[in-house]
Every structure is written in C-alpha cells, then in structure tokens.
Amino acid sequence: MINNENNSSPGVDLVQIGDLAEQLGITTRTIRYYEEIGLMGLSQRVGTGARQYGRDEIRRLKFILKLKNLGIDLKEMRELADHFDAHNQSFNSQQRQFSTITPRLLEILDLNIHKVDEKISTLSSLRKDIVDYRLRILNDLKEQKP
C-alpha cells in the first residue's frame, strides 16, 4: 500500500518499485525510465538494491502520469521538473513552489488544449468526409439495382 508519510521521517514505510508499478498500473521499466531521463529523483535502495519510494516520489510520479494523460510530452515534463526542482531547493514553502510552477504549467496546458482542439477539428472533418463517402457509395448501389 502507498504510505502517506514523509520520506524524511524516521521509520517510514517505503514502497518497492514492483508494488508501486502495480498500484499505478504501469511497468517498473516506466518508473526506471522516468528516473533515467531525470523526471524523478533517484530512488532509495534497500540492501538488496531494490528501488523503494516514499511519499514525495510517489506524489511526483502520480503528477507525471497525470501530465502524460493530459498529452504533455516528455520535453515539457522535463521543463516543468527542472523548474520545480530549481524552486524546490530555493523555497521552503510548498505554496511558493506551486505558485512558481503554476504559470508555466498553465501555458503548457493551454498549448495542449489548443492541440486537442485542432485534433478534434481534424477528426470531425475526417468523420464528415467518411460519412459523405459512405452515403455516396450507398446512393451508387441504389442506382445500380434494377
């Protein structure tokens, strides 16, 4: 189970990579990849070398997955992660961290809304073309019947 305790607290239960992947419906390879490209910090390791994650890493991974579902690409995620990390080290307040990343996040979301609107328009046009073509075929078939 994902623990809601802070990683820095003594005696905190950490979640192993396999359990975390299963709970979030992703693969362990996905989590390792996000670590490799710098979207997530390095995981904590137990004596066997198994990766373990605490509350902060889990929250960050969930945020990454939400961004992915919103259509945010890896480059934009990397930019947000870099921005967050830079401000995370210079501010103590989570509220100040959030207020510094929010304007850029909103810009990225607005851009992706525009991209989705364009895709919807293109798909709508394609749908109309397909329906029109289908009707033309049906009319041609009716005309060919004796």
N, C-alpha and C positions, 0 to 999 in steps of 0.2 A: 504494500500500500504506500502511496506517496505521502510522506510525512510533511506537515506544515511547520515544523520547527526550523529555526535559523541554523544555517551551517556552522556558524561560528560558536554556537553554544556547545558546551561540553556534553558528551554522551548522546549526541543527536543521531538518530537512525538515518542512515543513508540508503538510497535505493540503488540496487545494482542495475547495470545497463540493460540486461535482458528483461528484468521486471518492468523497468521504465518503458522500454520499447513496446512491450506487450500492452501495458496500460494505455499508452498513447496511440496504439495501432500503427506503429512504424517499425522499421527494422533497426537492429543495432548498428548496421552499416550506415544508416542515415544519420544516427547520432554521432558516430565516429567521423563521418564526412563533415558535419557541421563543426565539429571540433577542429578538423584538419584545415578547413578554409577560414577559421577564425571567427565564426559566428557565435561560438560558445567558448568559454574558457576551458582550460584543461580540467578534466575530471579528477576527483580524488581517487587514489588507488589503495586497495587493501593489500595485505601481504602476498596474495597470490597474483597480484597485478590486475585484478578485476576492477573495472571502472565503477565508481559509485557517484551518486549525485544527491545533493541536498536541495533545500527549498529554493535557493536563488537560481541554481542551474535549471531546475525543473520549470520554474516560472519563465526563465529566458527561453527554454526550449518550446514551451507552450506558446509564447509570443511569436517565435519564429514560425511555428506551424500555422498560427493564425494569419501571419503575413503571407505565407505561402498560399493558403486557401483564398486569400484576397487577390492573388495574382501578382504579388510583389515579387520581382525577380531577385536572384541571389546578389547581384551587384547593388541593388537598392537596399537589400537587407544588410549587406556588408557596410554600406554607408551609415545606416541607422545604428548598427552595432558599434562602429567606430565612434560615432557622435555620442552615443550613450556612454561608452567606456571612457571617453575623454572627460565628459562631465561627471561621471560617476566618481572619478578619482579626485575631482576638484570641489565637489559639493558633498555635504553630509546629508542634506535633506532629500528624501525621495521626491517630495513635491517640487523642489527646484530642478531635480533631474528630469522629471516628467515635463515640466514647463519648457525646458530647453530642447527636448527632442520632439515635442508635440508639433511645433510649426513645420518642421521638415517632414514629419510623418504625414501631416495633413496635405502637404504639397504632393507627396508621393501617392497618397490615397486619391487625391483629386485627379492626378495624371492617370491613374489606373481606372478611375470611374470613366474618364474620357475614352480610354482604350476599350472598355467594356461597351460603352455606348456605340462606338464605331463598329465593334464586332456585332452587336445586336442589329444595327442598321444593315450591315453587310449580309447577315444571316436572314434578316427579314426580306431583303431584296432577292436573295437566293431562293427563299421559300416561295415568294411570289412567282419567280421565273419557273420553278418546278411545277407549281400548281397550274400556271398558264400552259406549260408544255404538256402536262397531263391532260388538260381539257382539250387541247388541240388534237392529241392522239385519240381521245375518245370521240371527238367530232369526226375525225378522219375515218375511224372504224364504223361509225354510224352511217356515213356517206357511202362506204364500200359495201354495206349489206344490201342484198337485192330486195 
